[in-house]
Amino acid sequence: MSYLEYTVKSVPTGLRKILFLNWPLLLLLCAVAGTGFLMLYSVAGGGYNPWAAPQMERFALGLALMVAVGMVPIWMWRNLAGLAYGISVMLLIGVEFFGSVGMGAQRWIDLGFVRLQPSELTKITLVMFLAAYYDWLPTKKTSHPLWVLLPVLIIIVPTALVLRQPDLGTAILLMAAGGGLMFLAGVHWAYFATVIAAAIGLVTAVFQSRGTGWQMLKDYQFRRIDTFLDPSSDPLGAGYHITQSKIALGSGGWTGRGFMQGTQSRLNFLPEKHTDFIFTTLAEEFGFIGGISLLALYALIIIFCVVSAILNKDRFASLLTLGIALNFFLFFAVNMSMVMGLAPVVGVPLPLVSYGGSAMLVLMLAFGLVQSAHVHRPR
């Protein structure tokens, strides 16, 4: 036994778990969150209120939550996966009856001290349940039609409930994350080819349904599609958000206008500047270099998660880590694509940077599960 191994083994178990945390991942999360604090300070005109200070408090709470979750053995989270999924589905049903309305959608449950958005929690519990399912299922049965149908139903149930809120962006993320995890678990590619063909048919049907009695999307959702295809068609209406976003992105150039010098955000031309469109504020003030630096931090977080999953010999822990990494990737990829006009505006926040309570805490809970998988992996 080497001196280092002896030293680690001599440390009490609780403290030893702290030493085994994925510290590079934790520091990267702090760096991204710090970028968010900086931008929220800027969009408030140089003040910690009303956004930066609450965001800092939530991140501190989320950091403690992540470490606490990481100390719990991974087998316990495997055993609780089904219960967690069931609770999140019940909360989504509860939104139908007791949910509070905001910005034209019914997505939150007001608990008094916090407004909980169950769809955010479902993104994590869905990954947990699917990872537990494929850990239980023998590998040779992974692509059997009967055993493919069950996870499809597991994905469809919360997706349908989220669509009723309505929240098209989160519904798409749930389907993408669930389908991605099925692929990572080893489901045959032919199923995905069938789904893609069906999706093409569904998109065709959606466009054909416009203006009919069986219209499949809300009018505002069709307007978002129109805006995505041609923002200049309604620059002061439905196309206003993306038009102002592109102006802010372009005006930043290579190095940006400087901290707190962005005209689009300071003069309130940029809508939702502290939530969905906060990346445009960063790009305007710090330019291409600032934007690509944030993207590099996100990429490093994904890399550390993937490496941890590959080195983990526990199937549940590995799939759970990969599923959370995929979810995280979808978050920032969709948001950045949205604000750059590469995807329709679907209301997906930029992880750890956009202002928000439920999204921040749930994301830190998710990385707590990644830490648990890392700390308790077979050594």
Secondary structure as GFF3:
##gff-version 3
##sequence-region A 1 379
A	DSSP	alpha_helix	3	10	.	.	.	ID=ss1
A	DSSP	alpha_helix	13	19	.	.	.	ID=ss2
A	DSSP	alpha_helix	23	43	.	.	.	ID=ss3
A	DSSP	alpha_helix	52	71	.	.	.	ID=ss4
A	DSSP	alpha_helix	74	98	.	.	.	ID=ss5
A	DSSP	beta_strand	100	102	.	.	.	ID=ss6
A	DSSP	beta_strand	105	110	.	.	.	ID=ss7
A	DSSP	beta_strand	115	116	.	.	.	ID=ss8
A	DSSP	alpha_helix	118	136	.	.	.	ID=ss9
A	DSSP	three_ten_helix	139	141	.	.	.	ID=ss10
A	DSSP	alpha_helix	145	163	.	.	.	ID=ss11
A	DSSP	alpha_helix	168	185	.	.	.	ID=ss12
A	DSSP	alpha_helix	189	209	.	.	.	ID=ss13
A	DSSP	alpha_helix	219	229	.	.	.	ID=ss14
A	DSSP	three_ten_helix	231	233	.	.	.	ID=ss15
A	DSSP	alpha_helix	240	252	.	.	.	ID=ss16
A	DSSP	alpha_helix	263	266	.	.	.	ID=ss17
A	DSSP	alpha_helix	278	311	.	.	.	ID=ss18
A	DSSP	alpha_helix	315	339	.	.	.	ID=ss19
A	DSSP	alpha_helix	358	375	.	.	.	ID=ss20
###
